[in-house]
């Protein structure tokens, strides 16, 4: 039984986190991803990804306006989807509180949502102002993501088989037990073959490599590594989450054609450089929030249960190293 005169050992770290707690911005941001996920649910399986995305964008934008921060959208909807809201450079928040960069994807997996498939998410990532890598010059990047065991072990410039064997050894697993997540795209045909030739198994993703990367960094996930070419914006969003999980992410910019290559070089990018998590988002103050739209390994999708709507969200913060799961019940009559 606890007595008030008992002494609790206090380390320097617990002094920082326990004696001097600060505001966790992510606990406000989660309302915006919940809203986006809920408003998108009537469009699940309806075959209209634009309608689903439009509903999610509108809801997320409204709720971001209530959050105590000065946000500037670094990665948004406008450039990619020609949306009138949450465009790159838009200011969001109520204008008080910290100055931040923000990356949004009201639905990561619009095609998944339209088809009624798993792993669609509503996502927000936030970091200090000026800390996010500018993804505008090159849309695609080659990425590799692992959990903490990958530090000092993984090198994206090495063949995938070498990386799989090295990570398996670090995790104390056989290569045959390793599961590697890859986007199921024609460009990855050789990569998938090399993974299987190394003796590992694949988990092919139809869409949504943000969830694949985060699952690779989570200690309780069955996925050990996420690899392949995906969106640069998604890589930056993933880096915000991976930092909070203590995992590893590396990337290399991959111009899709000569014009984009010239654009990248003109912008000062070294296309041979290996980008680390600290290159993609500087500092240790990142936030990541994801609410499930449809069911997946990372979080459950929106569920209708009689008079309530249930959402599940993952809320991460790198400075405190916390990972929270937020399950919320919302009255149907207030939402749909």
C-alpha positions as a Markdown table, in Angstrom:
| # | Residue | x | y | z |
|---|---|---|---|---|
| 1 | Unk | 0.0 | 0.0 | 0.0 |
| 2 | Unk | 1.3 | 3.5 | -0.9 |
| 3 | Unk | 2.1 | 5.8 | 2.0 |
| 4 | Unk | 2.8 | 9.5 | 1.6 |
| 5 | Unk | 6.2 | 9.3 | 3.3 |
| 6 | Unk | 7.5 | 6.7 | 0.8 |
| 7 | Unk | 10.3 | 8.0 | -1.4 |
| 8 | Unk | 10.0 | 7.4 | -5.2 |
| 9 | Unk | 13.3 | 7.2 | -7.1 |
| 10 | Unk | 13.4 | 10.1 | -9.5 |
| 11 | Unk | 15.8 | 10.2 | -12.5 |
| 12 | Unk | 16.6 | 13.2 | -14.6 |
| 13 | Unk | 14.2 | 11.9 | -17.3 |
| 14 | Unk | 11.3 | 11.4 | -14.9 |
| 15 | Unk | 12.0 | 14.9 | -13.5 |
| 16 | Unk | 11.5 | 16.2 | -17.0 |
| 17 | Unk | 8.4 | 14.2 | -17.9 |
| 18 | Unk | 6.7 | 13.9 | -14.5 |
| 19 | Unk | 7.6 | 17.0 | -12.5 |
| 20 | Unk | 7.5 | 19.3 | -15.5 |
| 21 | Unk | 4.7 | 18.1 | -17.8 |
| 22 | Unk | 3.8 | 20.2 | -20.8 |
| 23 | Unk | 0.9 | 20.3 | -23.2 |
| 24 | Unk | 0.5 | 17.4 | -25.6 |
| 25 | Unk | -0.7 | 19.0 | -28.8 |
| 26 | Unk | -1.6 | 15.6 | -30.3 |
| 27 | Unk | -4.4 | 15.2 | -27.8 |
| 28 | Unk | -6.1 | 18.1 | -29.5 |
| 29 | Unk | -5.2 | 17.0 | -33.0 |
| 30 | Unk | -6.9 | 13.6 | -32.6 |
| 31 | Unk | -10.3 | 15.3 | -32.7 |
| 32 | Unk | -9.5 | 16.4 | -36.3 |
| 33 | Unk | -8.6 | 12.9 | -37.5 |
| 34 | Unk | -11.6 | 11.4 | -35.7 |
| 35 | Unk | -13.9 | 13.9 | -37.5 |
| 36 | Unk | -12.3 | 13.2 | -40.9 |
| 37 | Unk | -12.7 | 9.4 | -40.4 |
| 38 | Unk | -16.3 | 9.7 | -39.3 |
| 39 | Unk | -17.4 | 11.9 | -42.1 |
| 40 | Unk | -15.7 | 9.6 | -44.6 |
| 41 | Unk | -17.5 | 6.5 | -43.5 |
| 42 | Unk | -20.7 | 6.9 | -45.5 |
| 43 | Unk | -18.5 | 6.6 | -48.6 |
| 44 | Unk | -16.7 | 3.4 | -47.7 |
| 45 | Unk | -17.2 | 0.9 | -50.4 |
| 46 | Unk | -19.2 | 3.3 | -52.6 |
| 47 | Unk | -16.6 | 3.6 | -55.3 |
| 48 | Unk | -16.2 | 7.3 | -55.1 |
| 49 | Unk | -12.8 | 8.2 | -53.6 |
| 50 | Unk | -13.2 | 11.9 | -54.3 |
| 51 | Unk | -16.4 | 12.2 | -52.4 |
| 52 | Unk | -14.8 | 10.3 | -49.4 |
| 53 | Unk | -11.7 | 12.5 | -49.5 |
| 54 | Unk | -13.8 | 15.7 | -49.8 |
| 55 | Unk | -15.9 | 14.9 | -46.8 |
| 56 | Unk | -12.7 | 14.1 | -44.8 |
| 57 | Unk | -10.9 | 17.3 | -45.8 |
| 58 | Unk | -13.9 | 19.4 | -44.9 |
| 59 | Unk | -14.2 | 17.9 | -41.4 |
| 60 | Unk | -10.5 | 17.9 | -40.7 |
| 61 | Unk | -10.2 | 21.6 | -41.7 |
| 62 | Unk | -13.0 | 22.6 | -39.4 |
| 63 | Unk | -11.6 | 20.9 | -36.4 |
| 64 | Unk | -8.0 | 22.1 | -37.0 |
| 65 | Unk | -9.4 | 25.6 | -36.7 |
| 66 | Unk | -10.0 | 24.9 | -33.0 |
| 67 | Unk | -6.5 | 23.7 | -32.1 |
| 68 | Unk | -4.2 | 26.0 | -30.1 |
| 69 | Unk | -1.3 | 26.4 | -32.5 |
| 70 | Unk | 0.0 | 28.4 | -35.4 |
| 71 | Unk | 0.2 | 25.7 | -38.1 |
| 72 | Unk | 1.4 | 26.1 | -41.7 |
| 73 | Unk | 0.5 | 23.2 | -44.0 |
| 74 | Unk | 3.8 | 21.9 | -45.5 |
| 75 | Unk | 2.3 | 18.7 | -46.9 |
| 76 | Unk | -1.4 | 19.1 | -47.8 |
| 77 | Unk | -4.1 | 18.2 | -50.2 |
| 78 | Unk | -4.1 | 21.1 | -52.7 |
| 79 | Unk | -1.1 | 20.3 | -54.9 |
| 80 | Unk | -1.8 | 16.6 | -55.1 |
| 81 | Unk | -5.6 | 16.5 | -55.3 |
| 82 | Unk | -6.4 | 20.1 | -56.4 |
| 83 | Unk | -8.4 | 20.6 | -53.2 |
| 84 | Unk | -9.5 | 24.1 | -52.1 |
| 85 | Unk | -8.7 | 23.4 | -48.4 |
| 86 | Unk | -5.6 | 22.1 | -46.6 |
| 87 | Unk | -3.4 | 23.2 | -49.5 |
| 88 | Unk | 0.4 | 23.7 | -49.1 |
| 89 | Unk | 1.1 | 27.0 | -47.4 |
| 90 | Unk | -2.4 | 27.3 | -45.8 |
| 91 | Unk | -2.4 | 28.5 | -42.2 |
| 92 | Unk | -4.4 | 26.4 | -39.7 |
| 93 | Unk | -5.1 | 26.5 | -36.0 |
| 94 | Unk | -6.6 | 29.3 | -33.9 |
| 95 | Unk | -3.4 | 31.4 | -34.1 |
| 96 | Unk | -2.3 | 30.9 | -30.5 |
| 97 | Unk | 0.3 | 28.5 | -29.1 |
| 98 | Unk | 3.4 | 27.1 | -30.8 |
| 99 | Unk | 4.4 | 27.7 | -34.4 |
| 100 | Unk | 4.4 | 24.4 | -36.2 |
| 101 | Unk | 4.7 | 22.7 | -39.6 |
| 102 | Unk | 1.8 | 20.3 | -40.3 |
| 103 | Unk | 1.4 | 17.5 | -42.7 |
| 104 | Unk | -2.1 | 16.2 | -43.4 |
| 105 | Unk | -3.7 | 13.3 | -45.2 |
| 106 | Unk | -7.4 | 13.3 | -44.4 |
| 107 | Unk | -7.5 | 9.8 | -45.9 |
| 108 | Unk | -4.3 | 7.9 | -46.5 |
| 109 | Unk | -5.9 | 5.3 | -48.8 |
| 110 | Unk | -8.8 | 6.9 | -50.7 |
| 111 | Unk | -8.9 | 4.0 | -53.1 |
| 112 | Unk | -9.0 | 1.6 | -50.2 |
| 113 | Unk | -11.9 | 3.6 | -48.7 |
| 114 | Unk | -13.8 | 3.6 | -52.0 |
| 115 | Unk | -13.3 | -0.1 | -52.4 |
| 116 | Unk | -14.2 | -0.9 | -48.8 |
| 117 | Unk | -10.7 | -2.4 | -48.2 |
| 118 | Unk | -8.6 | -2.4 | -45.1 |
| 119 | Unk | -5.9 | 0.0 | -43.8 |
| 120 | Unk | -7.4 | 3.4 | -44.7 |
| 121 | Unk | -6.4 | 6.1 | -42.2 |
| 122 | Unk | -6.9 | 9.7 | -41.4 |
| 123 | Unk | -3.5 | 11.2 | -40.6 |
| 124 | Unk | -1.9 | 14.3 | -39.1 |
| 125 | Unk | 1.8 | 14.9 | -38.4 |
| 126 | Unk | 3.2 | 18.0 | -36.7 |
| 127 | Unk | 6.6 | 19.3 | -35.8 |
| 128 | Unk | 8.3 | 22.6 | -34.9 |
| 129 | Unk | 8.1 | 25.4 | -37.5 |
| 130 | Unk | 10.7 | 25.0 | -40.3 |
| 131 | Unk | 11.7 | 21.4 | -39.3 |
| 132 | Unk | 10.0 | 19.4 | -42.1 |
| 133 | Unk | 11.8 | 18.5 | -45.3 |
| 134 | Unk | 10.3 | 20.2 | -48.3 |
| 135 | Unk | 8.9 | 17.4 | -50.6 |
| 136 | Unk | 7.9 | 19.6 | -53.5 |
| 137 | Unk | 10.9 | 18.9 | -55.8 |
| 138 | Unk | 10.6 | 15.1 | -55.9 |
| 139 | Unk | 7.3 | 13.3 | -55.4 |
| 140 | Unk | 8.8 | 9.8 | -54.8 |
| 141 | Unk | 11.5 | 8.4 | -52.6 |
| 142 | Unk | 12.9 | 4.9 | -51.9 |
| 143 | Unk | 12.4 | 4.1 | -48.2 |
| 144 | Unk | 13.3 | 1.5 | -45.6 |
| 145 | Unk | 11.7 | 1.5 | -42.1 |
| 146 | Unk | 12.4 | -0.8 | -39.1 |
| 147 | Unk | 12.0 | -0.8 | -35.4 |
| 148 | Unk | 14.8 | 0.3 | -33.0 |
| 149 | Unk | 16.9 | -2.8 | -33.8 |
| 150 | Unk | 17.7 | -1.3 | -37.2 |
| 151 | Unk | 19.9 | 1.5 | -35.8 |
| 152 | Unk | 23.5 | 0.8 | -36.8 |
| 153 | Unk | 22.4 | -2.3 | -38.7 |
| 154 | Unk | 20.4 | -1.2 | -41.7 |
| 155 | Unk | 21.8 | 0.7 | -44.8 |
| 156 | Unk | 19.4 | 1.4 | -47.6 |
| 157 | Unk | 22.3 | 1.4 | -50.1 |
| 158 | Unk | 22.9 | -2.3 | -49.4 |
| 159 | Unk | 21.0 | -5.2 | -51.2 |
| 160 | Unk | 17.7 | -6.0 | -49.5 |
| 161 | Unk | 18.9 | -9.6 | -48.7 |
| 162 | Unk | 21.8 | -8.2 | -46.7 |
| 163 | Unk | 19.5 | -5.9 | -44.7 |
| 164 | Unk | 17.0 | -8.7 | -44.0 |
| 165 | Unk | 19.7 | -11.0 | -42.7 |
| 166 | Unk | 21.3 | -8.2 | -40.6 |
| 167 | Unk | 18.0 | -7.2 | -39.1 |
| 168 | Unk | 17.0 | -10.8 | -38.4 |
| 169 | Unk | 20.3 | -11.3 | -36.5 |
| 170 | Unk | 19.7 | -8.1 | -34.5 |
| 171 | Unk | 16.2 | -9.2 | -33.6 |
| 172 | Unk | 17.2 | -12.7 | -32.7 |
| 173 | Unk | 15.0 | -14.2 | -35.4 |
| 174 | Unk | 15.5 | -16.5 | -38.3 |
| 175 | Unk | 15.3 | -15.0 | -41.8 |
| 176 | Unk | 12.3 | -17.3 | -42.5 |
| 177 | Unk | 10.4 | -15.6 | -39.7 |
| 178 | Unk | 10.9 | -12.1 | -41.2 |
| 179 | Unk | 8.0 | -10.3 | -42.8 |
| 180 | Unk | 8.6 | -7.4 | -45.1 |
| 181 | Unk | 5.9 | -4.9 | -46.2 |
| 182 | Unk | 6.0 | -3.6 | -49.7 |
| 183 | Unk | 3.6 | -1.6 | -51.8 |
| 184 | Unk | 2.1 | -4.0 | -54.5 |
| 185 | Unk | 3.3 | -2.1 | -57.6 |
| 186 | Unk | 4.9 | -3.2 | -60.9 |
| 187 | Unk | 8.0 | -1.2 | -60.0 |
| 188 | Unk | 8.6 | -3.5 | -57.0 |
| 189 | Unk | 8.5 | -6.8 | -58.9 |
| 190 | Unk | 12.3 | -7.4 | -58.7 |
| 191 | Unk | 12.4 | -6.2 | -55.0 |
| 192 | Unk | 9.6 | -8.7 | -54.1 |
| 193 | Unk | 11.5 | -11.5 | -55.8 |
| 194 | Unk | 14.7 | -10.6 | -54.0 |
| 195 | Unk | 12.9 | -10.6 | -50.6 |
| 196 | Unk | 11.6 | -14.0 | -51.2 |
| 197 | Unk | 14.9 | -15.3 | -52.6 |
| 198 | Unk | 16.5 | -14.2 | -49.3 |
| 199 | Unk | 14.1 | -16.5 | -47.5 |
| 200 | Unk | 11.7 | -13.9 | -46.0 |
| 201 | Unk | 8.0 | -13.4 | -46.5 |
| 202 | Unk | 6.3 | -10.4 | -48.0 |
| 203 | Unk | 3.2 | -8.5 | -46.9 |
| 204 | Unk | 2.0 | -6.7 | -50.0 |
| 205 | Unk | 0.2 | -3.4 | -49.4 |
| 206 | Unk | -2.5 | -2.3 | -51.8 |
| 207 | Unk | -2.1 | 1.3 | -50.7 |
| 208 | Unk | -1.1 | 3.3 | -47.6 |
| 209 | Unk | 2.6 | 2.8 | -46.9 |
| 210 | Unk | 2.3 | 5.1 | -43.9 |
| 211 | Unk | 0.6 | 2.3 | -42.0 |
| 212 | Unk | 3.1 | -0.2 | -43.4 |
| 213 | Unk | 6.1 | 1.9 | -42.1 |
| 214 | Unk | 4.6 | 2.5 | -38.7 |
| 215 | Unk | 3.8 | -1.2 | -38.3 |
| 216 | Unk | 7.4 | -2.0 | -39.1 |
| 217 | Unk | 8.6 | 0.3 | -36.3 |
| 218 | Unk | 6.1 | -1.0 | -33.7 |
| 219 | Unk | 7.5 | -3.6 | -31.3 |
| 220 | Unk | 4.3 | -5.7 | -31.2 |
| 221 | Unk | 3.7 | -5.8 | -35.0 |
| 222 | Unk | 4.2 | -8.9 | -37.2 |
| 223 | Unk | 5.9 | -6.7 | -39.8 |
| 224 | Unk | 9.7 | -6.4 | -39.4 |
| 225 | Unk | 10.5 | -4.0 | -42.2 |
| 226 | Unk | 8.8 | -1.8 | -44.8 |
| 227 | Unk | 10.7 | -1.1 | -48.0 |
| 228 | Unk | 10.2 | 0.3 | -51.5 |
| 229 | Unk | 9.4 | 3.4 | -53.5 |
| 230 | Unk | 6.5 | 5.5 | -52.2 |
| 231 | Unk | 5.5 | 9.1 | -51.8 |
| 232 | Unk | 8.0 | 11.6 | -50.3 |
| 233 | Unk | 5.2 | 13.3 | -48.4 |
| 234 | Unk | 4.3 | 9.9 | -46.9 |
| 235 | Unk | 7.9 | 9.4 | -45.9 |
| 236 | Unk | 8.0 | 12.6 | -44.0 |
| 237 | Unk | 4.7 | 11.8 | -42.2 |
| 238 | Unk | 6.1 | 8.3 | -41.4 |
| 239 | Unk | 9.3 | 9.8 | -40.0 |
| 240 | Unk | 7.3 | 11.9 | -37.4 |
| 241 | Unk | 5.7 | 8.6 | -36.2 |
| 242 | Unk | 8.9 | 6.5 | -36.3 |
| 243 | Unk | 10.8 | 9.1 | -34.2 |
| 244 | Unk | 8.2 | 8.6 | -31.4 |
| 245 | Unk | 8.6 | 4.8 | -31.7 |
| 246 | Unk | 12.4 | 4.9 | -31.6 |
| 247 | Unk | 12.6 | 3.2 | -35.0 |
| 248 | Unk | 14.7 | 3.8 | -38.0 |
| 249 | Unk | 13.8 | 5.3 | -41.4 |
| 250 | Unk | 16.1 | 6.0 | -44.3 |
| 251 | Unk | 15.3 | 7.3 | -47.8 |
| 252 | Unk | 16.6 | 8.4 | -51.1 |
| 253 | Unk | 14.9 | 10.8 | -53.5 |
| 254 | Unk | 13.7 | 9.0 | -56.7 |
| 255 | Unk | 12.9 | 11.5 | -59.5 |
| 256 | Unk | 10.3 | 9.9 | -61.9 |
| 257 | Unk | 11.8 | 11.5 | -65.0 |
| 258 | Unk | 14.5 | 13.8 | -66.3 |
| 259 | Unk | 12.4 | 16.9 | -65.8 |
| 260 | Unk | 11.9 | 16.1 | -62.1 |
| 261 | Unk | 15.6 | 15.3 | -61.7 |
| 262 | Unk | 16.6 | 18.7 | -63.1 |
| 263 | Unk | 14.1 | 20.3 | -60.8 |
| 264 | Unk | 15.5 | 18.5 | -57.8 |
| 265 | Unk | 19.1 | 19.5 | -58.7 |
| 266 | Unk | 18.1 | 23.1 | -59.2 |
| 267 | Unk | 16.5 | 23.1 | -55.8 |
| 268 | Unk | 19.8 | 21.9 | -54.3 |
| 269 | Unk | 19.0 | 18.3 | -53.6 |
| 270 | Unk | 21.8 | 15.7 | -53.6 |
| 271 | Unk | 20.1 | 12.7 | -55.2 |
| 272 | Unk | 22.7 | 10.3 | -54.0 |
| 273 | Unk | 22.3 | 11.3 | -50.4 |
| 274 | Unk | 20.7 | 8.9 | -47.9 |
| 275 | Unk | 18.1 | 10.9 | -45.9 |
| 276 | Unk | 17.7 | 9.9 | -42.2 |
| 277 | Unk | 14.8 | 10.6 | -39.9 |
| 278 | Unk | 16.5 | 13.7 | -38.7 |
| 279 | Unk | 16.8 | 14.9 | -42.3 |
| 280 | Unk | 13.1 | 14.3 | -43.0 |
| 281 | Unk | 12.0 | 16.1 | -39.8 |
| 282 | Unk | 14.5 | 17.8 | -37.6 |
| 283 | Unk | 14.4 | 17.8 | -33.8 |
| 284 | Unk | 12.7 | 15.6 | -31.2 |
| 285 | Unk | 9.3 | 17.3 | -30.9 |
| 286 | Unk | 7.1 | 15.5 | -33.4 |
| 287 | Unk | 3.5 | 14.5 | -33.1 |
| 288 | Unk | 1.6 | 11.9 | -35.1 |
| 289 | Unk | -2.1 | 11.1 | -35.0 |
| 290 | Unk | -3.9 | 8.4 | -37.0 |
| 291 | Unk | -7.6 | 7.4 | -36.8 |
| 292 | Unk | -8.8 | 4.3 | -38.6 |
| 293 | Unk | -11.3 | 4.8 | -41.4 |
| 294 | Unk | -11.4 | 1.1 | -42.3 |
| 295 | Unk | -10.1 | -1.8 | -40.2 |
| 296 | Unk | -6.4 | -2.5 | -40.3 |
| 297 | Unk | -3.5 | -3.9 | -38.2 |
| 298 | Unk | -2.6 | -0.4 | -36.9 |
| 299 | Unk | -6.0 | 0.7 | -35.7 |
| 300 | Unk | -9.6 | -0.4 | -36.0 |
| 301 | Unk | -11.9 | 1.4 | -38.5 |
| 302 | Unk | -14.9 | 3.5 | -37.7 |
| 303 | Unk | -17.7 | 1.3 | -36.2 |
| 304 | Unk | -21.4 | 2.0 | -36.0 |
| 305 | Unk | -22.8 | 0.5 | -32.7 |
| 306 | Unk | -26.5 | 1.4 | -32.4 |
| 307 | Unk | -26.7 | 5.0 | -31.3 |
| 308 | Unk | -22.9 | 5.6 | -31.2 |
| 309 | Unk | -20.0 | 5.7 | -33.6 |
| 310 | Unk | -16.7 | 4.2 | -32.2 |
| 311 | Unk | -13.3 | 5.4 | -33.4 |
| 312 | Unk | -9.8 | 4.2 | -32.6 |
| 313 | Unk | -6.8 | 6.4 | -32.9 |
| 314 | Unk | -3.0 | 6.1 | -32.4 |
| 315 | Unk | -1.4 | 9.2 | -30.8 |
| 316 | Unk | 2.4 | 9.5 | -30.7 |
| 317 | Unk | 4.8 | 12.1 | -29.4 |
| 318 | Unk | 8.5 | 11.8 | -29.8 |
| 319 | Unk | 9.7 | 14.2 | -27.0 |
| 320 | Unk | 8.0 | 12.1 | -24.3 |
| 321 | Unk | 8.2 | 8.8 | -26.2 |
| 322 | Unk | 4.5 | 8.1 | -25.6 |
| 323 | Unk | 2.2 | 6.0 | -27.7 |
| 324 | Unk | -1.5 | 6.2 | -26.8 |
| 325 | Unk | -4.5 | 4.5 | -28.1 |
| 326 | Unk | -7.7 | 6.6 | -27.9 |
| 327 | Unk | -11.0 | 4.8 | -28.3 |
| 328 | Unk | -13.9 | 7.3 | -28.4 |
| 329 | Unk | -17.7 | 6.9 | -28.7 |
| 330 | Unk | -19.6 | 9.6 | -30.6 |
| 331 | Unk | -23.3 | 10.0 | -30.7 |
| 332 | Unk | -24.6 | 9.2 | -34.2 |
| 333 | Unk | -27.1 | 12.0 | -34.1 |
| 334 | Unk | -24.3 | 14.6 | -33.8 |
| 335 | Unk | -22.4 | 13.4 | -36.8 |
| 336 | Unk | -24.3 | 11.6 | -39.5 |
